[in-house]
Amino acid sequence: MSIDSAADEVNTLVKAEQELLGPEYQKKIILGGFGLGGGLAIHVGYRINPEIAGVFALSSFLPPDSVVFSVS
């Protein structure tokens, strides 16, 4: 599984939560993770679903050539 397919799976879960919560809470979702999950959270929050409220990562990293850095 690549980072893109994993990020798509996580984004599907985020979208399902947004639909479940209703419009008043859709922009209040924060996504985070530890280790590799933190890197995945960064990919989802900055590349795939930038309208979420926030992203956090603990003990995580992105390689210097990550596509996240090329997102404007």
CHARMM-style PDB file with segment names, atoms N, HN, CA, C and O in Angstrom:
ATOM      1  N   MET     1       0.853  -1.177   0.000  1.00  0.00      PROA
ATOM      2  CA  MET     1       0.000   0.000   0.000  1.00  0.00      PROA
ATOM      3  C   MET     1       0.898   1.239   0.000  1.00  0.00      PROA
ATOM      4  O   MET     1       1.829   1.338   0.800  1.00  0.00      PROA
ATOM      5  N   SER     2       0.620   2.164  -0.885  1.00  0.00      PROA
ATOM      6  HN  SER     2      -0.136   2.084  -1.535  1.00  0.00      PROA
ATOM      7  CA  SER     2       1.410   3.395  -0.966  1.00  0.00      PROA
ATOM      8  C   SER     2       0.829   4.460  -0.028  1.00  0.00      PROA
ATOM      9  O   SER     2      -0.275   4.309   0.494  1.00  0.00      PROA
ATOM     10  N   ILE     3       1.589   5.529   0.173  1.00  0.00      PROA
ATOM     11  HN  ILE     3       2.487   5.652  -0.252  1.00  0.00      PROA
ATOM     12  CA  ILE     3       1.115   6.619   1.032  1.00  0.00      PROA
ATOM     13  C   ILE     3      -0.148   7.242   0.438  1.00  0.00      PROA
ATOM     14  O   ILE     3      -1.041   7.649   1.181  1.00  0.00      PROA
ATOM     15  N   ASP     4      -0.234   7.320  -0.880  1.00  0.00      PROA
ATOM     16  HN  ASP     4       0.491   6.989  -1.484  1.00  0.00      PROA
ATOM     17  CA  ASP     4      -1.420   7.909  -1.512  1.00  0.00      PROA
ATOM     18  C   ASP     4      -2.667   7.059  -1.290  1.00  0.00      PROA
ATOM     19  O   ASP     4      -3.737   7.596  -1.006  1.00  0.00      PROA
ATOM     20  N   SER     5      -2.540   5.738  -1.417  1.00  0.00      PROA
ATOM     21  HN  SER     5      -1.670   5.302  -1.648  1.00  0.00      PROA
ATOM     22  CA  SER     5      -3.719   4.893  -1.209  1.00  0.00      PROA
ATOM     23  C   SER     5      -4.113   4.875   0.271  1.00  0.00      PROA
ATOM     24  O   SER     5      -5.301   4.847   0.591  1.00  0.00      PROA
ATOM     25  N   ALA     6      -3.137   4.889   1.167  1.00  0.00      PROA
ATOM     26  HN  ALA     6      -2.171   4.912   0.907  1.00  0.00      PROA
ATOM     27  CA  ALA     6      -3.446   4.950   2.597  1.00  0.00      PROA
ATOM     28  C   ALA     6      -4.106   6.279   2.943  1.00  0.00      PROA
ATOM     29  O   ALA     6      -5.057   6.314   3.724  1.00  0.00      PROA
ATOM     30  N   ALA     7      -3.607   7.373   2.367  1.00  0.00      PROA
ATOM     31  HN  ALA     7      -2.835   7.344   1.733  1.00  0.00      PROA
ATOM     32  CA  ALA     7      -4.192   8.693   2.615  1.00  0.00      PROA
ATOM     33  C   ALA     7      -5.620   8.764   2.081  1.00  0.00      PROA
ATOM     34  O   ALA     7      -6.486   9.379   2.703  1.00  0.00      PROA
ATOM     35  N   ASP     8      -5.863   8.148   0.951  1.00  0.00      PROA
ATOM     36  HN  ASP     8      -5.159   7.648   0.446  1.00  0.00      PROA
ATOM     37  CA  ASP     8      -7.230   8.110   0.411  1.00  0.00      PROA
ATOM     38  C   ASP     8      -8.177   7.358   1.345  1.00  0.00      PROA
ATOM     39  O   ASP     8      -9.321   7.768   1.537  1.00  0.00      PROA
ATOM     40  N   GLU     9      -7.696   6.258   1.923  1.00  0.00      PROA
ATOM     41  HN  GLU     9      -6.766   5.925   1.767  1.00  0.00      PROA
ATOM     42  CA  GLU     9      -8.513   5.491   2.868  1.00  0.00      PROA
ATOM     43  C   GLU     9      -8.849   6.335   4.108  1.00  0.00      PROA
ATOM     44  O   GLU     9      -9.993   6.349   4.563  1.00  0.00      PROA
ATOM     45  N   VAL    10      -7.848   7.032   4.645  1.00  0.00      PROA
ATOM     46  HN  VAL    10      -6.919   7.020   4.275  1.00  0.00      PROA
ATOM     47  CA  VAL    10      -8.078   7.879   5.820  1.00  0.00      PROA
ATOM     48  C   VAL    10      -9.022   9.022   5.465  1.00  0.00      PROA
ATOM     49  O   VAL    10      -9.906   9.366   6.251  1.00  0.00      PROA
ATOM     50  N   ASN    11      -8.842   9.604   4.300  1.00  0.00      PROA
ATOM     51  HN  ASN    11      -8.124   9.325   3.662  1.00  0.00      PROA
ATOM     52  CA  ASN    11      -9.713  10.700   3.890  1.00  0.00      PROA
ATOM     53  C   ASN    11     -11.158  10.233   3.737  1.00  0.00      PROA
ATOM     54  O   ASN    11     -12.082  10.993   4.025  1.00  0.00      PROA
ATOM     55  N   THR    12     -11.364   9.006   3.291  1.00  0.00      PROA
ATOM     56  HN  THR    12     -10.613   8.389   3.057  1.00  0.00      PROA
ATOM     57  CA  THR    12     -12.710   8.447   3.206  1.00  0.00      PROA
ATOM     58  C   THR    12     -13.353   8.395   4.591  1.00  0.00      PROA
ATOM     59  O   THR    12     -14.535   8.705   4.743  1.00  0.00      PROA
ATOM     60  N   LEU    13     -12.573   8.003   5.598  1.00  0.00      PROA
ATOM     61  HN  LEU    13     -11.613   7.751   5.475  1.00  0.00      PROA
ATOM     62  CA  LEU    13     -13.081   7.986   6.970  1.00  0.00      PROA
ATOM     63  C   LEU    13     -13.391   9.395   7.473  1.00  0.00      PROA
ATOM     64  O   LEU    13     -14.397   9.605   8.150  1.00  0.00      PROA
ATOM     65  N   VAL    14     -12.536  10.357   7.146  1.00  0.00      PROA
ATOM     66  HN  VAL    14     -11.718  10.187   6.596  1.00  0.00      PROA
ATOM     67  CA  VAL    14     -12.763  11.743   7.560  1.00  0.00      PROA
ATOM     68  C   VAL    14     -14.036  12.285   6.918  1.00  0.00      PROA
ATOM     69  O   VAL    14     -14.849  12.920   7.590  1.00  0.00      PROA
ATOM     70  N   LYS    15     -14.211  12.038   5.631  1.00  0.00      PROA
ATOM     71  HN  LYS    15     -13.551  11.522   5.086  1.00  0.00      PROA
ATOM     72  CA  LYS    15     -15.419  12.495   4.936  1.00  0.00      PROA
ATOM     73  C   LYS    15     -16.681  11.869   5.532  1.00  0.00      PROA
ATOM     74  O   LYS    15     -17.708  12.537   5.648  1.00  0.00      PROA
ATOM     75  N   ALA    16     -16.609  10.603   5.906  1.00  0.00      PROA
ATOM     76  HN  ALA    16     -15.775  10.060   5.811  1.00  0.00      PROA
ATOM     77  CA  ALA    16     -17.762   9.935   6.524  1.00  0.00      PROA
ATOM     78  C   ALA    16     -18.094  10.588   7.867  1.00  0.00      PROA
ATOM     79  O   ALA    16     -19.268  10.773   8.187  1.00  0.00      PROA
ATOM     80  N   GLU    17     -17.078  10.938   8.650  1.00  0.00      PROA
ATOM     81  HN  GLU    17     -16.124  10.788   8.389  1.00  0.00      PROA
ATOM     82  CA  GLU    17     -17.308  11.625   9.921  1.00  0.00      PROA
ATOM     83  C   GLU    17     -17.908  13.011   9.690  1.00  0.00      PROA
ATOM     84  O   GLU    17     -18.800  13.434  10.426  1.00  0.00      PROA
ATOM     85  N   GLN    18     -17.424  13.713   8.674  1.00  0.00      PROA
ATOM     86  HN  GLN    18     -16.700  13.369   8.076  1.00  0.00      PROA
ATOM     87  CA  GLN    18     -17.958  15.041   8.373  1.00  0.00      PROA
ATOM     88  C   GLN    18     -19.435  14.966   8.018  1.00  0.00      PROA
ATOM     89  O   GLN    18     -20.221  15.810   8.449  1.00  0.00      PROA
ATOM     90  N   GLU    19     -19.816  13.976   7.244  1.00  0.00      PROA
ATOM     91  HN  GLU    19     -19.178  13.291   6.893  1.00  0.00      PROA
ATOM     92  CA  GLU    19     -21.229  13.803   6.887  1.00  0.00      PROA
ATOM     93  C   GLU    19     -22.068  13.433   8.106  1.00  0.00      PROA
ATOM     94  O   GLU    19     -23.200  13.895   8.248  1.00  0.00      PROA
ATOM     95  N   LEU    20     -21.515  12.605   8.980  1.00  0.00      PROA
ATOM     96  HN  LEU    20     -20.595  12.230   8.864  1.00  0.00      PROA
ATOM     97  CA  LEU    20     -22.217  12.167  10.176  1.00  0.00      PROA
ATOM     98  C   LEU    20     -22.427  13.316  11.168  1.00  0.00      PROA
ATOM     99  O   LEU    20     -23.491  13.418  11.778  1.00  0.00      PROA
ATOM    100  N   LEU    21     -21.431  14.171  11.329  1.00  0.00      PROA
ATOM    101  HN  LEU    21     -20.567  14.088  10.833  1.00  0.00      PROA
ATOM    102  CA  LEU    21     -21.488  15.242  12.318  1.00  0.00      PROA
ATOM    103  C   LEU    21     -22.384  16.402  11.912  1.00  0.00      PROA
ATOM    104  O   LEU    21     -22.935  17.089  12.773  1.00  0.00      PROA
ATOM    105  N   GLY    22     -22.534  16.624  10.629  1.00  0.00      PROA
ATOM    106  HN  GLY    22     -22.086  16.066   9.930  1.00  0.00      PROA
ATOM    107  CA  GLY    22     -23.350  17.739  10.174  1.00  0.00      PROA
ATOM    108  C   GLY    22     -22.512  18.974   9.899  1.00  0.00      PROA
ATOM    109  O   GLY    22     -21.338  19.032  10.262  1.00  0.00      PROA
ATOM    110  N   PRO    23     -23.118  19.959   9.257  1.00  0.00      PROA
ATOM    111  CA  PRO    23     -22.362  21.120   8.774  1.00  0.00      PROA
ATOM    112  C   PRO    23     -21.707  21.968   9.867  1.00  0.00      PROA
ATOM    113  O   PRO    23     -20.663  22.574   9.626  1.00  0.00      PROA
ATOM    114  N   GLU    24     -22.295  22.023  11.054  1.00  0.00      PROA
ATOM    115  HN  GLU    24     -23.144  21.531  11.250  1.00  0.00      PROA
ATOM    116  CA  GLU    24     -21.727  22.889  12.094  1.00  0.00      PROA
ATOM    117  C   GLU    24     -20.420  22.348  12.665  1.00  0.00      PROA
ATOM    118  O   GLU    24     -19.674  23.097  13.296  1.00  0.00      PROA
ATOM    119  N   TYR    25     -20.125  21.065  12.459  1.00  0.00      PROA
ATOM    120  HN  TYR    25     -20.731  20.456  11.946  1.00  0.00      PROA
ATOM    121  CA  TYR    25     -18.898  20.468  12.983  1.00  0.00      PROA
ATOM    122  C   TYR    25     -17.926  20.006  11.905  1.00  0.00      PROA
ATOM    123  O   TYR    25     -16.853  19.492  12.223  1.00  0.00      PROA
ATOM    124  N   GLN    26     -18.278  20.176  10.653  1.00  0.00      PROA
ATOM    125  HN  GLN    26     -19.150  20.593  10.394  1.00  0.00      PROA
ATOM    126  CA  GLN    26     -17.439  19.658   9.574  1.00  0.00      PROA
ATOM    127  C   GLN    26     -16.044  20.266   9.557  1.00  0.00      PROA
ATOM    128  O   GLN    26     -15.085  19.584   9.197  1.00  0.00      PROA
ATOM    129  N   LYS    27     -15.912  21.514   9.932  1.00  0.00      PROA
ATOM    130  HN  LYS    27     -16.691  22.068  10.225  1.00  0.00      PROA
ATOM    131  CA  LYS    27     -14.606  22.179   9.896  1.00  0.00      PROA
ATOM    132  C   LYS    27     -13.871  22.080  11.227  1.00  0.00      PROA
ATOM    133  O   LYS    27     -12.877  22.779  11.427  1.00  0.00      PROA
ATOM    134  N   LYS    28     -14.334  21.228  12.143  1.00  0.00      PROA
ATOM    135  HN  LYS    28     -15.141  20.661  11.980  1.00  0.00      PROA
ATOM    136  CA  LYS    28     -13.720  21.119  13.467  1.00  0.00      PROA
ATOM    137  C   LYS    28     -12.973  19.808  13.673  1.00  0.00      PROA
ATOM    138  O   LYS    28     -12.605  19.489  14.804  1.00  0.00      PROA
ATOM    139  N   ILE    29     -12.743  19.053  12.630  1.00  0.00      PROA
ATOM    140  HN  ILE    29     -13.042  19.312  11.711  1.00  0.00      PROA
ATOM    141  CA  ILE    29     -12.048  17.777  12.740  1.00  0.00      PROA
ATOM    142  C   ILE    29     -10.543  18.020  12.719  1.00  0.00      PROA
ATOM    143  O   ILE    29     -10.030  18.754  11.875  1.00  0.00      PROA
ATOM    144  N   ILE    30      -9.840  17.388  13.669  1.00  0.00      PROA
ATOM    145  HN  ILE    30     -10.257  16.791  14.355  1.00  0.00      PROA
ATOM    146  CA  ILE    30      -8.384  17.445  13.737  1.00  0.00      PROA
ATOM    147  C   ILE    30      -7.873  16.019  13.545  1.00  0.00      PROA
ATOM    148  O   ILE    30      -8.389  15.078  14.149  1.00  0.00      PROA
ATOM    149  N   LEU    31      -6.872  15.874  12.712  1.00  0.00      PROA
ATOM    150  HN  LEU    31      -6.454  16.638  12.222  1.00  0.00      PROA
ATOM    151  CA  LEU    31      -6.326  14.560  12.390  1.00  0.00      PROA
ATOM    152  C   LEU    31      -4.895  14.486  12.907  1.00  0.00      PROA
ATOM    153  O   LEU    31      -4.126  15.435  12.751  1.00  0.00      PROA
ATOM    154  N   GLY    32      -4.540  13.374  13.516  1.00  0.00      PROA
ATOM    155  HN  GLY    32      -5.165  12.603  13.643  1.00  0.00      PROA
ATOM    156  CA  GLY    32      -3.186  13.246  14.033  1.00  0.00      PROA
ATOM    157  C   GLY    32      -2.736  11.805  14.107  1.00  0.00      PROA
ATOM    158  O   GLY    32      -3.507  10.872  13.883  1.00  0.00      PROA
ATOM    159  N   GLY    33      -1.461  11.653  14.430  1.00  0.00      PROA
ATOM    160  HN  GLY    33      -0.835  12.411  14.612  1.00  0.00      PROA
ATOM    161  CA  GLY    33      -0.931  10.308  14.549  1.00  0.00      PROA
ATOM    162  C   GLY    33       0.439  10.293  15.179  1.00  0.00      PROA
ATOM    163  O   GLY    33       1.060  11.336  15.386  1.00  0.00      PROA
ATOM    164  N   PHE    34       0.899   9.098  15.481  1.00  0.00      PROA
ATOM    165  HN  PHE    34       0.394   8.252  15.313  1.00  0.00      PROA
ATOM    166  CA  PHE    34       2.186   8.866  16.108  1.00  0.00      PROA
ATOM    167  C   PHE    34       3.052   8.046  15.153  1.00  0.00      PROA
ATOM    168  O   PHE    34       2.584   7.061  14.582  1.00  0.00      PROA
ATOM    169  N   GLY    35       4.282   8.441  14.981  1.00  0.00      PROA
ATOM    170  HN  GLY    35       4.661   9.242  15.444  1.00  0.00      PROA
ATOM    171  CA  GLY    35       5.187   7.710  14.095  1.00  0.00      PROA
ATOM    172  C   GLY    35       4.753   7.828  12.640  1.00  0.00      PROA
ATOM    173  O   GLY    35       4.555   8.931  12.129  1.00  0.00      PROA
ATOM    174  N   LEU    36       4.609   6.693  11.983  1.00  0.00      PROA
ATOM    175  HN  LEU    36       4.770   5.798  12.397  1.00  0.00      PROA
ATOM    176  CA  LEU    36       4.191   6.705  10.577  1.00  0.00      PROA
ATOM    177  C   LEU    36       2.780   7.252  10.408  1.00  0.00      PROA
ATOM    178  O   LEU    36       2.459   7.834   9.372  1.00  0.00      PROA
ATOM    179  N   GLY    37       1.931   7.067  11.426  1.00  0.00      PROA
ATOM    180  HN  GLY    37       2.192   6.594  12.267  1.00  0.00      PROA
ATOM    181  CA  GLY    37       0.583   7.619  11.378  1.00  0.00      PROA
ATOM    182  C   GLY    37       0.592   9.143  11.355  1.00  0.00      PROA
ATOM    183  O   GLY    37      -0.294   9.762  10.766  1.00  0.00      PROA
ATOM    184  N   GLY    38       1.586   9.747  11.990  1.00  0.00      PROA
ATOM    185  HN  GLY    38       2.306   9.245  12.468  1.00  0.00      PROA
ATOM    186  CA  GLY    38       1.728  11.201  11.952  1.00  0.00      PROA
ATOM    187  C   GLY    38       2.073  11.688  10.556  1.00  0.00      PROA
ATOM    188  O   GLY    38       1.544  12.699  10.093  1.00  0.00      PROA
ATOM    189  N   GLY    39       2.959  10.968   9.891  1.00  0.00      PROA
ATOM    190  HN  GLY    39       3.389  10.147  10.268  1.00  0.00      PROA
ATOM    191  CA  GLY    39       3.282  11.316   8.503  1.00  0.00      PROA
ATOM    192  C   GLY    39       2.072  11.173   7.598  1.00  0.00      PROA
ATOM    193  O   GLY    39       1.863  11.978   6.691  1.00  0.00      PROA
ATOM    194  N   LEU    40       1.286  10.151   7.848  1.00  0.00      PROA
ATOM    195  HN  LEU    40       1.455   9.497   8.584  1.00  0.00      PROA
ATOM    196  CA  LEU    40       0.056   9.951   7.081  1.00  0.00      PROA
ATOM    197  C   LEU    40      -0.935  11.085   7.340  1.00  0.00      PROA
ATOM    198  O   LEU    40      -1.579  11.576   6.413  1.00  0.00      PROA
ATOM    199  N   ALA    41      -1.051  11.496   8.598  1.00  0.00      PROA
ATOM    200  HN  ALA    41      -0.528  11.097   9.351  1.00  0.00      PROA
ATOM    201  CA  ALA    41      -1.943  12.604   8.937  1.00  0.00      PROA
ATOM    202  C   ALA    41      -1.516  13.886   8.229  1.00  0.00      PROA
ATOM    203  O   ALA    41      -2.358  14.647   7.751  1.00  0.00      PROA
ATOM    204  N   ILE    42      -0.220  14.122   8.162  1.00  0.00      PROA
ATOM    205  HN  ILE    42       0.464  13.504   8.550  1.00  0.00      PROA
ATOM    206  CA  ILE    42       0.290  15.314   7.467  1.00  0.00      PROA
ATOM    207  C   ILE    42      -0.076  15.250   5.987  1.00  0.00      PROA
ATOM    208  O   ILE    42      -0.502  16.251   5.411  1.00  0.00      PROA
ATOM    209  N   HSD    43       0.084  14.097   5.378  1.00  0.00      PROA
ATOM    210  HN  HSD    43       0.429  13.284   5.847  1.00  0.00      PROA
ATOM    211  CA  HSD    43      -0.269  13.952   3.961  1.00  0.00      PROA
ATOM    212  C   HSD    43      -1.750  14.230   3.729  1.00  0.00      PROA
ATOM    213  O   HSD    43      -2.113  14.935   2.788  1.00  0.00      PROA
ATOM    214  N   VAL    44      -2.595  13.681   4.578  1.00  0.00      PROA
ATOM    215  HN  VAL    44      -2.300  13.109   5.343  1.00  0.00      PROA
ATOM    216  CA  VAL    44      -4.041  13.888   4.402  1.00  0.00      PROA
ATOM    217  C   VAL    44      -4.385  15.358   4.617  1.00  0.00      PROA
ATOM    218  O   VAL    44      -5.111  15.947   3.817  1.00  0.00      PROA
ATOM    219  N   GLY    45      -3.873  15.950   5.684  1.00  0.00      PROA
ATOM    220  HN  GLY    45      -3.283  15.471   6.334  1.00  0.00      PROA
ATOM    221  CA  GLY    45      -4.234  17.325   6.032  1.00  0.00      PROA
ATOM    222  C   GLY    45      -3.690  18.383   5.102  1.00  0.00      PROA
ATOM    223  O   GLY    45      -4.328  19.418   4.911  1.00  0.00      PROA
ATOM    224  N   TYR    46      -2.540  18.153   4.524  1.00  0.00      PROA
ATOM    225  HN  TYR    46      -2.023  17.312   4.680  1.00  0.00      PROA
ATOM    226  CA  TYR    46      -1.936  19.180   3.673  1.00  0.00      PROA
ATOM    227  C   TYR    46      -2.115  18.933   2.189  1.00  0.00      PROA
ATOM    228  O   TYR    46      -2.077  19.879   1.402  1.00  0.00      PROA
ATOM    229  N   ARG    47      -2.312  17.674   1.781  1.00  0.00      PROA
ATOM    230  HN  ARG    47      -2.344  16.906   2.420  1.00  0.00      PROA
ATOM    231  CA  ARG    47      -2.431  17.393   0.356  1.00  0.00      PROA
ATOM    232  C   ARG    47      -3.844  17.056  -0.073  1.00  0.00      PROA
ATOM    233  O   ARG    47      -4.302  17.527  -1.114  1.00  0.00      PROA
ATOM    234  N   ILE    48      -4.546  16.246   0.714  1.00  0.00      PROA
ATOM    235  HN  ILE    48      -4.174  15.863   1.560  1.00  0.00      PROA
ATOM    236  CA  ILE    48      -5.810  15.689   0.238  1.00  0.00      PROA
ATOM    237  C   ILE    48      -7.025  16.426   0.778  1.00  0.00      PROA
ATOM    238  O   ILE    48      -7.992  16.643   0.048  1.00  0.00      PROA
ATOM    239  N   ASN    49      -6.986  16.807   2.036  1.00  0.00      PROA
ATOM    240  HN  ASN    49      -6.200  16.631   2.629  1.00  0.00      PROA
ATOM    241  CA  ASN    49      -8.156  17.426   2.663  1.00  0.00      PROA
ATOM    242  C   ASN    49      -7.719  18.637   3.498  1.00  0.00      PROA
ATOM    243  O   ASN    49      -7.799  18.591   4.725  1.00  0.00      PROA
ATOM    244  N   PRO    50      -7.264  19.706   2.863  1.00  0.00      PROA
ATOM    245  CA  PRO    50      -6.742  20.853   3.615  1.00  0.00      PROA
ATOM    246  C   PRO    50      -7.806  21.649   4.369  1.00  0.00      PROA
ATOM    247  O   PRO    50      -7.458  22.560   5.121  1.00  0.00      PROA
ATOM    248  N   GLU    51      -9.083  21.337   4.193  1.00  0.00      PROA
ATOM    249  HN  GLU    51      -9.365  20.597   3.582  1.00  0.00      PROA
ATOM    250  CA  GLU    51     -10.112  22.092   4.904  1.00  0.00      PROA
ATOM    251  C   GLU    51     -10.380  21.568   6.311  1.00  0.00      PROA
ATOM    252  O   GLU    51     -11.211  22.138   7.018  1.00  0.00      PROA
ATOM    253  N   ILE    52      -9.695  20.485   6.749  1.00  0.00      PROA
ATOM    254  HN  ILE    52      -9.019  20.022   6.174  1.00  0.00      PROA
ATOM    255  CA  ILE    52      -9.862  20.053   8.130  1.00  0.00      PROA
ATOM    256  C   ILE    52      -9.236  21.093   9.064  1.00  0.00      PROA
ATOM    257  O   ILE    52      -8.387  21.882   8.649  1.00  0.00      PROA
ATOM    258  N   ALA    53      -9.660  21.084  10.315  1.00  0.00      PROA
ATOM    259  HN  ALA    53     -10.350  20.443  10.653  1.00  0.00      PROA
ATOM    260  CA  ALA    53      -9.265  22.138  11.263  1.00  0.00      PROA
ATOM    261  C   ALA    53      -7.791  22.092  11.646  1.00  0.00      PROA
ATOM    262  O   ALA    53      -7.197  23.137  11.907  1.00  0.00      PROA
ATOM    263  N   GLY    54      -7.201  20.931  11.684  1.00  0.00      PROA
ATOM    264  HN  GLY    54      -7.684  20.081  11.472  1.00  0.00      PROA
ATOM    265  CA  GLY    54      -5.807  20.860  12.101  1.00  0.00      PROA
ATOM    266  C   GLY    54      -5.206  19.494  11.927  1.00  0.00      PROA
ATOM    267  O   GLY    54      -5.897  18.505  11.685  1.00  0.00      PROA
ATOM    268  N   VAL    55      -3.887  19.466  12.059  1.00  0.00      PROA
ATOM    269  HN  VAL    55      -3.326  20.270  12.256  1.00  0.00      PROA
ATOM    270  CA  VAL    55      -3.118  18.234  11.937  1.00  0.00      PROA
ATOM    271  C   VAL    55      -2.041  18.263  13.017  1.00  0.00      PROA
ATOM    272  O   VAL    55      -1.430  19.303  13.265  1.00  0.00      PROA
ATOM    273  N   PHE    56      -1.810  17.112  13.662  1.00  0.00      PROA
ATOM    274  HN  PHE    56      -2.306  16.267  13.461  1.00  0.00      PROA
ATOM    275  CA  PHE    56      -0.672  17.007  14.566  1.00  0.00      PROA
ATOM    276  C   PHE    56       0.038  15.683  14.336  1.00  0.00      PROA
ATOM    277  O   PHE    56      -0.564  14.693  13.919  1.00  0.00      PROA
ATOM    278  N   ALA    57       1.332  15.693  14.618  1.00  0.00      PROA
ATOM    279  HN  ALA    57       1.821  16.497  14.957  1.00  0.00      PROA
ATOM    280  CA  ALA    57       2.137  14.494  14.450  1.00  0.00      PROA
ATOM    281  C   ALA    57       3.145  14.423  15.594  1.00  0.00      PROA
ATOM    282  O   ALA    57       3.819  15.406  15.902  1.00  0.00      PROA
ATOM    283  N   LEU    58       3.240  13.259  16.215  1.00  0.00      PROA
ATOM    284  HN  LEU    58       2.693  12.460  15.965  1.00  0.00      PROA
ATOM    285  CA  LEU    58       4.182  13.036  17.308  1.00  0.00      PROA
ATOM    286  C   LEU    58       5.228  12.015  16.873  1.00  0.00      PROA
ATOM    287  O   LEU    58       4.892  10.966  16.322  1.00  0.00      PROA
ATOM    288  N   SER    59       6.481  12.326  17.123  1.00  0.00      PROA
ATOM    289  HN  SER    59       6.753  13.177  17.571  1.00  0.00      PROA
ATOM    290  CA  SER    59       7.591  11.425  16.769  1.00  0.00      PROA
ATOM    291  C   SER    59       7.504  11.006  15.301  1.00  0.00      PROA
ATOM    292  O   SER    59       7.669   9.832  14.967  1.00  0.00      PROA
ATOM    293  N   SER    60       7.244  11.976  14.440  1.00  0.00      PROA
ATOM    294  HN  SER    60       7.110  12.929  14.712  1.00  0.00      PROA
ATOM    295  CA  SER    60       7.081  11.712  13.013  1.00  0.00      PROA
ATOM    296  C   SER    60       8.065  12.544  12.213  1.00  0.00      PROA
ATOM    297  O   SER    60       8.702  13.455  12.741  1.00  0.00      PROA
ATOM    298  N   PHE    61       8.178  12.226  10.958  1.00  0.00      PROA
ATOM    299  HN  PHE    61       7.660  11.486  10.529  1.00  0.00      PROA
ATOM    300  CA  PHE    61       9.030  13.005  10.066  1.00  0.00      PROA
ATOM    301  C   PHE    61       8.524  12.851   8.641  1.00  0.00      PROA
ATOM    302  O   PHE    61       7.757  11.942   8.323  1.00  0.00      PROA
ATOM    303  N   LEU    62       8.973  13.758   7.804  1.00  0.00      PROA
ATOM    304  HN  LEU    62       9.596  14.497   8.062  1.00  0.00      PROA
ATOM    305  CA  LEU    62       8.774  13.639   6.365  1.00  0.00      PROA
ATOM    306  C   LEU    62      10.148  13.698   5.722  1.00  0.00      PROA
ATOM    307  O   LEU    62      10.986  14.493   6.148  1.00  0.00      PROA
ATOM    308  N   PRO    63      10.403  12.885   4.717  1.00  0.00      PROA
ATOM    309  CA  PRO    63      11.687  12.986   4.031  1.00  0.00      PROA
ATOM    310  C   PRO    63      11.795  14.329   3.314  1.00  0.00      PROA
ATOM    311  O   PRO    63      10.779  14.912   2.935  1.00  0.00      PROA
ATOM    312  N   PRO    64      13.010  14.821   3.128  1.00  0.00      PROA
ATOM    313  CA  PRO    64      13.184  16.135   2.502  1.00  0.00      PROA
ATOM    314  C   PRO    64      12.561  16.258   1.110  1.00  0.00      PROA
ATOM    315  O   PRO    64      12.210  17.363   0.696  1.00  0.00      PROA
ATOM    316  N   ASP    65      12.417  15.162   0.391  1.00  0.00      PROA
ATOM    317  HN  ASP    65      12.702  14.265   0.728  1.00  0.00      PROA
ATOM    318  CA  ASP    65      11.841  15.217  -0.954  1.00  0.00      PROA
ATOM    319  C   ASP    65      10.358  14.861  -0.983  1.00  0.00      PROA
ATOM    320  O   ASP    65       9.828  14.517  -2.039  1.00  0.00      PROA
ATOM    321  N   SER    66       9.674  14.939   0.174  1.00  0.00      PROA
ATOM    322  HN  SER    66      10.105  15.219   1.033  1.00  0.00      PROA
ATOM    323  CA  SER    66       8.259  14.616   0.252  1.00  0.00      PROA
ATOM    324  C   SER    66       7.424  15.543  -0.637  1.00  0.00      PROA
ATOM    325  O   SER    66       7.731  16.728  -0.767  1.00  0.00      PROA
ATOM    326  N   VAL    67       6.379  15.002  -1.240  1.00  0.00      PROA
ATOM    327  HN  VAL    67       6.130  14.040  -1.134  1.00  0.00      PROA
ATOM    328  CA  VAL    67       5.502  15.809  -2.079  1.00  0.00      PROA
ATOM    329  C   VAL    67       4.737  16.847  -1.265  1.00  0.00      PROA
ATOM    330  O   VAL    67       4.228  17.812  -1.836  1.00  0.00      PROA
ATOM    331  N   VAL    68       4.643  16.677   0.046  1.00  0.00      PROA
ATOM    332  HN  VAL    68       5.056  15.894   0.509  1.00  0.00      PROA
ATOM    333  CA  VAL    68       3.943  17.655   0.891  1.00  0.00      PROA
ATOM    334  C   VAL    68       4.609  19.017   0.764  1.00  0.00      PROA
ATOM    335  O   VAL    68       3.927  20.041   0.808  1.00  0.00      PROA
ATOM    336  N   PHE    69       5.928  19.049   0.606  1.00  0.00      PROA
ATOM    337  HN  PHE    69       6.482  18.217   0.570  1.00  0.00      PROA
ATOM    338  CA  PHE    69       6.647  20.311   0.508  1.00  0.00      PROA
ATOM    339  C   PHE    69       6.410  21.017  -0.821  1.00  0.00      PROA
ATOM    340  O   PHE    69       6.676  22.213  -0.931  1.00  0.00      PROA
ATOM    341  N   SER    70       5.923  20.317  -1.817  1.00  0.00      PROA
ATOM    342  HN  SER    70       5.706  19.344  -1.728  1.00  0.00      PROA
ATOM    343  CA  SER    70       5.666  20.944  -3.107  1.00  0.00      PROA
ATOM    344  C   SER    70       4.247  21.477  -3.228  1.00  0.00      PROA
ATOM    345  O   SER    70       3.905  22.079  -4.246  1.00  0.00      PROA
ATOM    346  N   VAL    71       3.407  21.269  -2.208  1.00  0.00      PROA
ATOM    347  HN  VAL    71       3.685  20.780  -1.381  1.00  0.00      PROA
ATOM    348  CA  VAL    71       2.034  21.770  -2.211  1.00  0.00      PROA
ATOM    349  C   VAL    71       2.056  23.248  -1.884  1.00  0.00      PROA
ATOM    350  O   VAL    71       2.716  23.679  -0.939  1.00  0.00      PROA
ATOM    351  N   SER    72       1.329  24.019  -2.671  1.00  0.00      PROA
ATOM    352  HN  SER    72       0.793  23.669  -3.439  1.00  0.00      PROA
ATOM    353  CA  SER    72       1.323  25.473  -2.424  1.00  0.00      PROA
ATOM    354  C   SER    72       0.177  25.900  -1.551  1.00  0.00      PROA
ATOM    355  OT1 SER    72       0.036  27.086  -1.254  1.00  0.00      PROA
TER     356      SER     72
END
